[in-house]
Amino acid sequence: MSQFPLFRRFVFMMLLPLAATPVYLYAADAPAPDTLVLSNGDTLHGKLVEEAGGTVTFHCDPLGDVKLTWDKIKELHAGENFAVLNAQTKNRSKKAAEKLPEGSLDVANGTLTVRTTNGEGTPAAIPVKDAAVIVDSATLDKQLHHEPGFFTGWNGAATAGATVVSATQDQYAVSGSIGLVRVIPTVAWLDTRNRTSADFSGSFGKITQPAFTSGGVFTPASVTKSSISHFDAERDEYFSPRFFFLGQTAFDHNYGQDLNLQQIYGGGLGWTALKTPKQEADLKATAQYEKQDFITGASSANQNLIGSTFSASYLLKLKLVTLTQELQFVPAYNVERAYSAQETDTFAFPAYKSFSFSMGTLDSYLNDPPATEPPTKRNSFQFTMGLTYAFKSKY
């Protein structure tokens, strides 16, 4: 038992030199804050977030994100790595963007200088008016070498509307639509590599007339209904900034045209004829298989068709309205009379934050419906109004 006090003394003597040695804790050096000097001489300390279209976003803790145009900035010094896209550079492909100069930034006297760290050498100074985009290196790498997961990166809008009438006749009508599109990269300042879109629209209505007797003649109750629905999906793969291959499918149902289901599967070429921040126009042509099944017509009226879809889509974004328009002509080569056409127009007026008021039309023409009683009208026109919610990707 007497050995344990001796053992404790031995351990104490061995640890005593370690206890006497001072222990130093080294904190990682925090990066120096970025500095922004305003044209009036005031100085902000914080972090450069980005620049796009001549507007600089700078974050400082007391004020949050501050957005300033270049004419309000005298000097800017950012220590982290950023890439600068010159507005004079026309090639915005992935390969060209990988060679953009990256490094810390200095802005003074209306010019921007990049102190490169990616081995590209020291590029010439860029006039700030030509600095189309300034983005941090991590964001650039994310857009060039990564893609969002299947459930992220989508932009679009959903619309809903309804009408209910209760009187001599009972009537109700509901309509809704949702449109989604995902463009890779998800930023407009790089050339598009691929685009995926999907759209659904539908409306359903019913009018109920109760039975009645007039002049000894009994009229039974009647129900009149309308039902129109459309779904399409498309995948575009760009092989140049304006041209792309595409694959698409579409499904249509229209009770008023006796059309139970029309199916389309095809592929072809597309051309982005116009692309600006406010406008975009696409022209497309496909070769396709098409199948039509009708509701009341004889089975012989159902058709298997080989044809094409020639379409034009247009998007216009203004401050007070957004216009979306699409025209389609669908010929059939093996049954020439079985062609169809469609036009959709949608106007969206901003209301509150992500909400807007919308109204639209859908005009559909089917040239070869089966013979029915009463005769089926070839043209179907639909007008809708509703509330639209727009959602944007956070990728």
C-alpha positions, 0 to 999 in steps of 0.5 A: 500500500505504501507504493502508491504514494511513491507512484503518485509522486513519480507521476507528478514529477513527470507532468510538472514540466508540462504544466509549467509550459505555456499553452498558446491558442492561435486563432485563424486570421480572419480575412480583412473586410472589403472596402467601398468608398462612396462618391461623397467620401463615406466608407463602408466595410463589409463584403462585396456580394456581386455586380450585374448590369451596372448595379453593385451589391455590397453587404455590411452588417449595419445596413444589410445589402446595399445596392449602388450604381457605379456612379455612386462609387469612388473606390472598391477593394475586395480581397476574396476571389472574384471573376469579371465578365467583360461586356465586350466579350461575346463568347459566354460558353462554358469553355470561355468562362473557365478562362475568366480572370479570377482574383481580388479586385480594385476599383478606382478612377472608373477602372477595375483591376483584377489581381489574378490568382488562377495563373491567367496573368494580370489582365488589362484594366476594365472600365467599370461600364464594361464590367457586365458581371462580377461574381465570386469564384465559388458561384462561378464554379457552381454554375460551370461544373455543377447542376441542381438536383431534380427538384431544384432550379425551377422557375415558373408560375401557378394560376387558379380561378373559379366561378360558382352560380346558384340560380334557376340553373346551378353552374360552376367552373374551375380553371388552373395552370402551372408552368415550370422551366429549368435552364442550366446554367441558372444565370442569364450571363452564361450561354444556356447548355440545356433547358427543361420545361413542363406545362399543365392547364385545365378547366372544368365546368358544369351547368345543371338544369332541373326537370320541369313541366310546361304545358303538359310537356315534361322536360327531364333534368339535363347536365351540360359540361365542359372539360379541356386539359393540356400537358406538355414537356420538352427537353432542349440541348443546346449545341450553339448559343442559339440552336438546340435539339429538342424532344417533346411530348404533349397530351390533350383532352377536349370534351367540346371537340369530342377528343378523349385523348391526343398524344404526341411524341416527337423530336426536332430542332429549335432556334432562339431567334431573339434573346434580350433581358426583356424579350425572347422568341423561339422557333421550333420544328419536329417530326412526331408520332400522334395518336387521336382517340375520340369519345363518341365517334366510331373506333374507326375515327381514331387515328395514328398519324405521322406529322410535325409540330411547327411552333413559335413562342414569344415572351415579353417582360415589361414593368406593368405586364408580362406577355406569353404567347405560343402558336402551333400548327400540327400537320399530318402527312399520312392523313392530310385532313387531320391537321390541327392548330392552337394559339395561347396568349397570357397576360400577367399584371403584377399585383403584390410581391409574387402575386399577379392578376392574369387573363388568357385565351386558348384557341384550339382548332381540330380539322377532322373530328368524327361525325356526331349528333349534334355536330362537333364544332371544330373550333374551341375558344376558352377565356380565363382569368385568375390569380397567379403566383410566381416562384423563383429558383434559389439555386 
